[in-house]
Amino acid sequence: MSFFELIHEDKNTGARAGIMHTEHGDIPTPAFMPVGTQASVKTLDQTDLLVLDPKIILANNYHLHLRPGEDLIDGVGGLHKFMNWDRPILTDSGGFQVFSLGIQKEQKGQQGKLVKIDEDGVKFRSHIDGSEHRFTPESAIECQHKIGADIIMAFDECTPDNADYIYTKAAMERTHRWAERCVSEHQKNISYHGYRQFLFGIIQGANHEELRQESAKFITGLDFDGIAIGGESIGYNMEATENILRLVMPFISKNKPRYTMGVGLDPADLLKVVAGGADMFDCVAPTRLARHGMVFVNTKEDPKRRLNIKNSAFAKDFSSISADCTCLTCQNYSRAYLHHLFNAGELSALRLATIHNIHFMLELMRQARAAILEDRYAEFINNWQ
């Protein structure tokens, strides 16, 4: 059986439904992946996740390398055993996080660099204790092998949204050379923990159309199991994201899953990239917004489809967050109660809001998949505009 099985393509849009097959379970697509950066989806435990029923979650190579370390995780048999999660996991390579360290340093106006990029890899300092570390394409793959995620990512240089042509071209070409090295390293041991790990390559090129297409041609020509579209633009700038998808999709095989990285600040963003042919996506926004009292709604009470439950307007609102939502929070608690919990600083507020937001995103994708299978995705997405 192949890794990715395309089930159906919507007749009126680029949306598609498929299944990714891994040894830890099947993943129906389109799929939103809750982010568990440090082997934990913030404020939730794995029993909460089982109720929410995501088919895959995401963790991060950079953060797990810093703590507790890939060797410790390897020693107990991999991340699934370490965190007691027997469903599929994807790990980001850490390229975006390393890139972000440089941006944060620059924005703070501090002297010196947390990040130094050369042809062989990246030297960086931990944001936790300042200790020095180094990632190369080979070490990033080796680290992810030890961590043991079902899907792992090639190590790339993430380019800023506003990067000029010369910088972007150099970064893209370096990403391409690193991609070849990642494939070579991965093929030395594709089943490190006794089950198959699948490697995705990442298309770069920022907002330069010529470079995006050049990168798409190169990355899709390598022996990757799936293709990701990366760079700061993706998810951060949705107009650019939709344009980039139009540019690169013609070069990506229909028989490989397509991953738009970092999409999900607004639930409607997921629907846009699905219409553009994307199969999977992740974003920290649903959990981060929840911790600040922002909860998603499927009505037009707010243009961004979310409410700030901390607002005084909800102090005496005894309705649920969303009338038709079946999550644990909406089935048992009112807006007024959540408002009280946040106002009182109760930790349960964070958990209940997160449960709702994660459920909201997962349910949206279940509904989107059903609409695709019935060739009514255009109608479905129009209800969100």
Helices and strands as residue ranges (DSSP letters): E 4-9, E 16-22, E 25-29, E 31-33, H 46-52, E 57-60, H 61-66, H 70-75, H 79-83, E 89-92, H 95-107, E 115-117, E 122-125, E 132-135, H 137-147, E 151-153, H 165-186, E 198-203, H 209-220, E 226-229, H 233-236, H 238-248, G 249-251, E 258-260, H 267-275, E 280-282, H 285-291, E 294-296, E 306-308, G 312-314, H 328-332, H 335-344, H 348-373, H 377-382
